[in-house]
Amino acid sequence: MIKLENLTKVFKKPIREEGVWGMFKTLFSVKYDETVAVDHINATIADGEIVGYIGSNGAGKSTTIKMMCGILAPTDGKVTVDGVEPYKARRKIASKIGVVFNQKTQLWRDIPLRIHGQLTLAKKRAAQKRRSF
């Protein structure tokens, strides 16, 4: 089971002044520009459940998935996969979940046939639902 509790990720980027002197000052700067990528998400994904995570560009989809995989640590909140926090045990978690981050069709050959069939069926059903609106 994957559980997201109040999951938040904020990226901090130093505010840089122009020029060489500005670059040097940045080394000692404590001023940051903060971007909230994921804002207090709560969700539960049951064992064996297949989930599609959709949203507009910049909505935080990839950031959320990276936290679920252990690639990124949350700024606040908690994510657990089978009771383990992924960023603390990334290798252990990697053997339990599968993620595809782009839409290239050559990646489909790496997905087991059963999962490929389920994904294809889900895609067709979603397309039919969109047409019925």
Backbone bond lengths (Angstrom), bond angles and torsions (degrees), N, CA, C in turn:
res aa  C-N    CA-C-N  psi(-1)  N-CA   C-N-CA  omega(-1)  CA-C   N-CA-C  phi
1 M - - - 1.439 - - 1.532 109.34 -
2 I 1.303 115.00 139.45 1.462 121.16 175.52 1.518 107.62 -109.08
3 K 1.319 115.43 129.29 1.457 119.86 -177.95 1.524 109.84 -128.90
4 L 1.324 115.75 126.73 1.459 122.79 176.29 1.523 107.63 -110.60
5 E 1.325 116.02 123.45 1.453 120.78 -178.82 1.529 109.63 -124.34
6 N 1.327 115.73 108.94 1.459 121.14 176.36 1.535 111.20 53.63
7 L 1.325 116.10 36.63 1.468 122.96 -173.12 1.525 111.41 -68.13
8 T 1.325 115.17 127.24 1.463 121.87 -177.36 1.524 109.75 -138.81
9 K 1.330 115.71 140.22 1.459 121.14 173.76 1.520 108.41 -136.13
10 V 1.333 114.98 123.12 1.458 122.25 177.60 1.522 107.48 -119.47
11 F 1.328 116.19 125.88 1.458 121.28 176.00 1.521 108.38 -95.64
12 K 1.332 115.74 133.61 1.461 121.62 178.67 1.518 108.88 -110.35
13 K 1.326 115.36 130.40 1.457 121.27 178.98 1.523 107.92 -125.64
14 P 1.327 117.46 127.65 1.466 118.47 179.95 1.524 111.37 -62.76
15 I 1.321 115.81 140.19 1.458 120.80 176.02 1.526 107.21 -83.04
16 R 1.328 115.93 118.62 1.466 121.30 -175.64 1.523 110.79 -104.52
17 E 1.305 114.77 138.20 1.454 120.19 171.87 1.522 107.61 -88.39
18 E 1.314 116.08 159.31 1.468 120.60 -177.10 1.523 112.03 -73.80
19 G 1.320 114.66 156.18 1.453 121.86 174.36 1.516 113.64 84.52
20 V 1.335 114.80 175.47 1.464 121.78 -178.85 1.524 110.46 -65.22
21 W 1.336 116.80 -42.94 1.460 120.04 -179.78 1.532 110.41 -63.00
22 G 1.330 116.75 -40.40 1.463 120.99 177.28 1.518 111.60 -62.81
23 M 1.327 116.72 -39.41 1.463 121.04 177.89 1.534 110.09 -63.62
24 F 1.320 116.03 -41.76 1.467 120.29 178.88 1.540 110.61 -64.77
25 K 1.328 116.68 -43.18 1.465 120.63 179.38 1.537 112.15 -62.05
26 T 1.339 115.47 -30.37 1.467 120.24 -179.62 1.528 111.42 -62.65
27 L 1.329 116.47 -29.22 1.462 119.27 178.96 1.527 111.60 -60.79
28 F 1.324 116.56 -26.81 1.458 121.23 -177.44 1.526 112.53 -113.12
29 S 1.316 116.53 5.50 1.458 121.94 -176.43 1.526 111.21 -75.95
30 V 1.304 116.02 145.15 1.457 121.12 174.43 1.528 110.18 -114.45
31 K 1.336 116.42 10.44 1.460 121.09 178.92 1.520 109.60 -91.09
32 Y 1.334 115.29 129.40 1.451 120.41 -178.84 1.520 110.48 -131.42
33 D 1.318 114.62 151.23 1.452 122.13 170.01 1.529 105.02 -100.72
34 E 1.315 117.20 124.87 1.468 120.66 -177.57 1.526 110.55 -106.00
35 T 1.331 114.89 136.51 1.451 122.02 176.71 1.526 108.27 -121.98
36 V 1.312 116.16 119.63 1.466 120.87 177.80 1.527 107.35 -84.01
37 A 1.325 116.41 111.55 1.462 121.78 -178.55 1.529 111.43 -90.84
38 V 1.326 116.56 -36.98 1.463 122.80 179.09 1.523 106.39 -133.22
39 D 1.323 116.51 128.28 1.459 120.53 -170.81 1.529 111.86 -122.30
40 H 1.319 117.34 92.22 1.472 124.26 172.61 1.532 113.19 54.51
41 I 1.336 116.29 60.59 1.467 121.71 179.30 1.528 109.61 -89.26
42 N 1.323 115.53 138.38 1.462 122.90 174.41 1.524 108.25 -125.58
43 A 1.327 117.88 130.64 1.465 121.92 178.94 1.520 109.35 -163.67
44 T 1.325 115.06 157.28 1.458 121.74 173.39 1.522 107.31 -133.70
45 I 1.332 116.35 129.97 1.460 122.58 177.88 1.525 106.84 -118.22
46 A 1.320 115.91 118.60 1.465 121.41 -176.25 1.528 111.03 -74.81
47 D 1.327 115.83 158.62 1.463 121.64 175.86 1.523 109.67 -57.04
48 G 1.332 116.71 133.07 1.456 121.98 177.79 1.523 114.57 81.82
49 E 1.293 117.81 -5.93 1.464 121.31 -179.04 1.530 109.49 -77.50
50 I 1.325 116.75 136.66 1.465 122.32 176.60 1.516 106.62 -102.43
51 V 1.331 115.37 128.43 1.459 120.58 -173.69 1.517 110.24 -124.80
52 G 1.318 116.33 135.12 1.459 122.25 170.70 1.513 107.46 -105.67
53 Y 1.302 116.40 130.52 1.465 121.75 -175.37 1.518 106.99 -113.49
54 I 1.337 117.64 103.66 1.458 120.99 -174.08 1.519 110.90 -117.41
55 G 1.325 114.73 154.42 1.463 121.19 178.33 1.512 109.34 171.10
56 S 1.305 115.49 172.31 1.460 120.45 -178.21 1.532 110.92 -71.25
57 N 1.318 115.72 165.28 1.463 120.57 177.07 1.527 109.38 -59.84
58 G 1.330 115.48 136.12 1.454 120.40 178.91 1.515 114.31 82.22
59 A 1.326 117.63 8.46 1.467 120.85 -177.53 1.530 113.33 -79.89
60 G 1.340 117.73 -12.37 1.462 120.83 178.17 1.518 114.76 102.42
61 K 1.331 117.12 12.06 1.466 120.64 -178.41 1.522 112.05 -60.93
62 S 1.314 116.58 -55.14 1.470 120.83 -177.81 1.522 111.22 -64.11
63 T 1.307 117.28 -38.26 1.467 120.95 178.81 1.523 110.37 -62.79
64 T 1.328 117.05 -42.72 1.471 120.76 178.72 1.526 110.58 -63.17
65 I 1.322 116.30 -45.40 1.467 120.12 -179.43 1.530 110.46 -64.70
66 K 1.321 117.27 -38.79 1.468 120.24 177.91 1.524 111.18 -63.94
67 M 1.332 117.43 -33.78 1.469 119.44 175.45 1.525 110.70 -70.79
68 M 1.339 117.46 -35.71 1.465 120.74 177.86 1.529 111.11 -67.20
69 C 1.340 117.21 -28.92 1.469 121.98 -180.00 1.522 112.94 -87.58
70 G 1.322 117.57 -14.83 1.452 120.36 -178.14 1.520 113.84 92.88
71 I 1.326 117.54 5.50 1.463 121.09 178.57 1.528 109.75 -71.36
72 L 1.329 116.50 -37.22 1.464 122.50 177.03 1.520 109.86 -121.36
73 A 1.316 116.19 148.92 1.465 121.79 173.84 1.523 108.27 -96.72
74 P 1.326 118.05 141.45 1.462 119.38 177.81 1.524 111.89 -69.28
75 T 1.321 115.64 150.39 1.459 121.15 174.15 1.530 109.22 -75.13
76 D 1.327 115.30 -37.12 1.462 121.88 179.77 1.522 108.09 -150.22
77 G 1.299 117.21 163.20 1.451 121.07 -179.07 1.517 111.29 81.15
78 K 1.323 114.55 -166.73 1.466 118.73 -173.18 1.524 110.32 -148.65
79 V 1.322 115.71 141.66 1.455 122.46 170.19 1.522 107.11 -125.54
80 T 1.329 116.40 133.08 1.465 120.21 176.39 1.532 109.43 -130.32
81 V 1.314 115.60 141.71 1.457 123.18 174.35 1.520 105.48 -121.53
82 D 1.320 116.43 113.60 1.470 122.10 -175.14 1.530 111.17 51.63
83 G 1.323 116.12 41.37 1.454 121.83 176.29 1.513 115.68 80.92
84 V 1.337 117.72 1.63 1.470 122.40 -177.90 1.525 109.13 -112.13
85 E 1.328 117.27 138.33 1.453 120.84 174.74 1.529 108.34 -79.65
86 P 1.334 118.06 116.56 1.469 121.73 -170.97 1.522 115.60 -55.68
87 Y 1.316 119.27 -40.79 1.467 119.37 -176.82 1.523 112.04 -69.38
88 K 1.332 116.99 -14.99 1.465 120.51 177.24 1.533 112.01 -90.56
89 A 1.337 116.99 -18.26 1.469 121.13 -178.11 1.528 109.45 -144.50
90 R 1.301 116.41 59.10 1.463 122.08 -172.04 1.529 113.39 -59.76
91 R 1.312 117.71 -43.59 1.476 120.38 -179.27 1.524 111.62 -63.74
92 K 1.303 116.84 -41.02 1.467 121.06 179.49 1.521 110.48 -63.62
93 I 1.316 117.20 -42.19 1.459 122.31 -178.92 1.524 111.21 -70.35
94 A 1.319 117.65 -37.69 1.465 121.77 -177.16 1.522 112.22 -57.76
95 S 1.320 117.93 -29.71 1.463 120.68 -180.00 1.523 112.42 -78.97
96 K 1.342 117.85 -8.69 1.467 121.31 -175.97 1.523 114.14 -105.99
97 I 1.343 117.45 -16.59 1.459 119.19 -176.63 1.518 110.10 -129.68
98 G 1.319 116.45 156.59 1.451 122.08 176.17 1.519 109.63 -127.04
99 V 1.319 116.42 136.48 1.459 121.56 -177.50 1.519 108.94 -138.76
100 V 1.322 116.75 137.36 1.449 122.79 173.29 1.518 106.74 -119.41
101 F 1.345 117.22 123.10 1.451 121.09 -174.98 1.519 115.06 -98.45
102 N 1.316 118.76 0.15 1.461 117.21 174.61 1.510 109.97 -142.55
103 Q 1.303 116.32 -179.12 1.458 120.46 -170.78 1.519 113.34 -107.61
104 K 1.310 118.27 15.90 1.454 120.42 -178.65 1.528 110.04 -68.52
105 T 1.311 116.40 130.30 1.460 120.40 -175.52 1.520 113.04 -67.47
106 Q 1.337 118.84 -22.99 1.458 119.01 -179.68 1.531 111.85 -65.25
107 L 1.321 117.95 -18.50 1.454 119.94 178.09 1.526 111.99 -72.37
108 W 1.334 117.55 -20.98 1.457 120.87 -178.30 1.532 112.06 -61.99
109 R 1.316 118.24 -27.99 1.473 119.52 -178.42 1.527 111.58 -65.80
110 D 1.332 117.21 -19.61 1.455 120.84 -179.17 1.526 113.06 -87.73
111 I 1.313 116.75 -5.29 1.460 120.76 -178.90 1.532 108.37 -93.82
112 P 1.339 117.89 134.38 1.463 119.76 177.88 1.536 111.11 -55.67
113 L 1.324 116.97 148.84 1.459 122.73 -175.59 1.524 112.07 -54.60
114 R 1.329 117.60 -42.37 1.463 121.49 -179.09 1.529 110.92 -60.30
115 I 1.323 116.69 -45.56 1.461 121.35 -179.81 1.528 109.99 -67.97
116 H 1.340 117.09 -40.59 1.459 121.26 178.18 1.532 109.61 -57.33
117 G 1.320 116.57 -45.65 1.466 120.98 179.31 1.524 112.39 -62.57
118 Q 1.320 116.17 -43.30 1.459 120.14 178.83 1.530 111.58 -63.70
119 L 1.328 116.67 -41.85 1.467 120.74 179.00 1.522 111.33 -65.69
120 T 1.328 116.41 -42.52 1.462 120.77 179.53 1.526 110.56 -63.08
121 L 1.329 116.89 -44.11 1.462 121.42 178.15 1.529 111.01 -62.87
122 A 1.317 116.88 -44.22 1.470 120.63 179.02 1.525 110.84 -62.33
123 K 1.327 116.90 -38.92 1.467 121.48 178.90 1.528 110.36 -64.48
124 K 1.328 117.12 -43.29 1.468 120.71 179.17 1.522 110.99 -64.53
125 R 1.325 117.14 -42.55 1.471 120.77 179.27 1.526 111.37 -63.70
126 A 1.320 116.63 -40.21 1.461 120.31 178.76 1.523 110.38 -64.12
127 A 1.336 116.86 -40.81 1.466 120.79 178.46 1.523 110.81 -64.27
128 Q 1.341 117.35 -39.57 1.462 120.96 178.28 1.528 111.31 -65.28
129 K 1.322 116.68 -40.23 1.471 119.99 178.55 1.522 111.11 -63.99
130 R 1.349 116.75 -39.66 1.469 120.29 178.78 1.523 110.44 -63.43
131 R 1.341 116.82 -39.69 1.465 120.58 -179.38 1.514 111.73 -68.22
132 S 1.339 117.51 -28.54 1.469 120.92 -176.86 1.524 112.99 -78.69
133 F 1.342 118.19 -10.20 1.470 120.22 178.92 1.482 112.04 -77.84
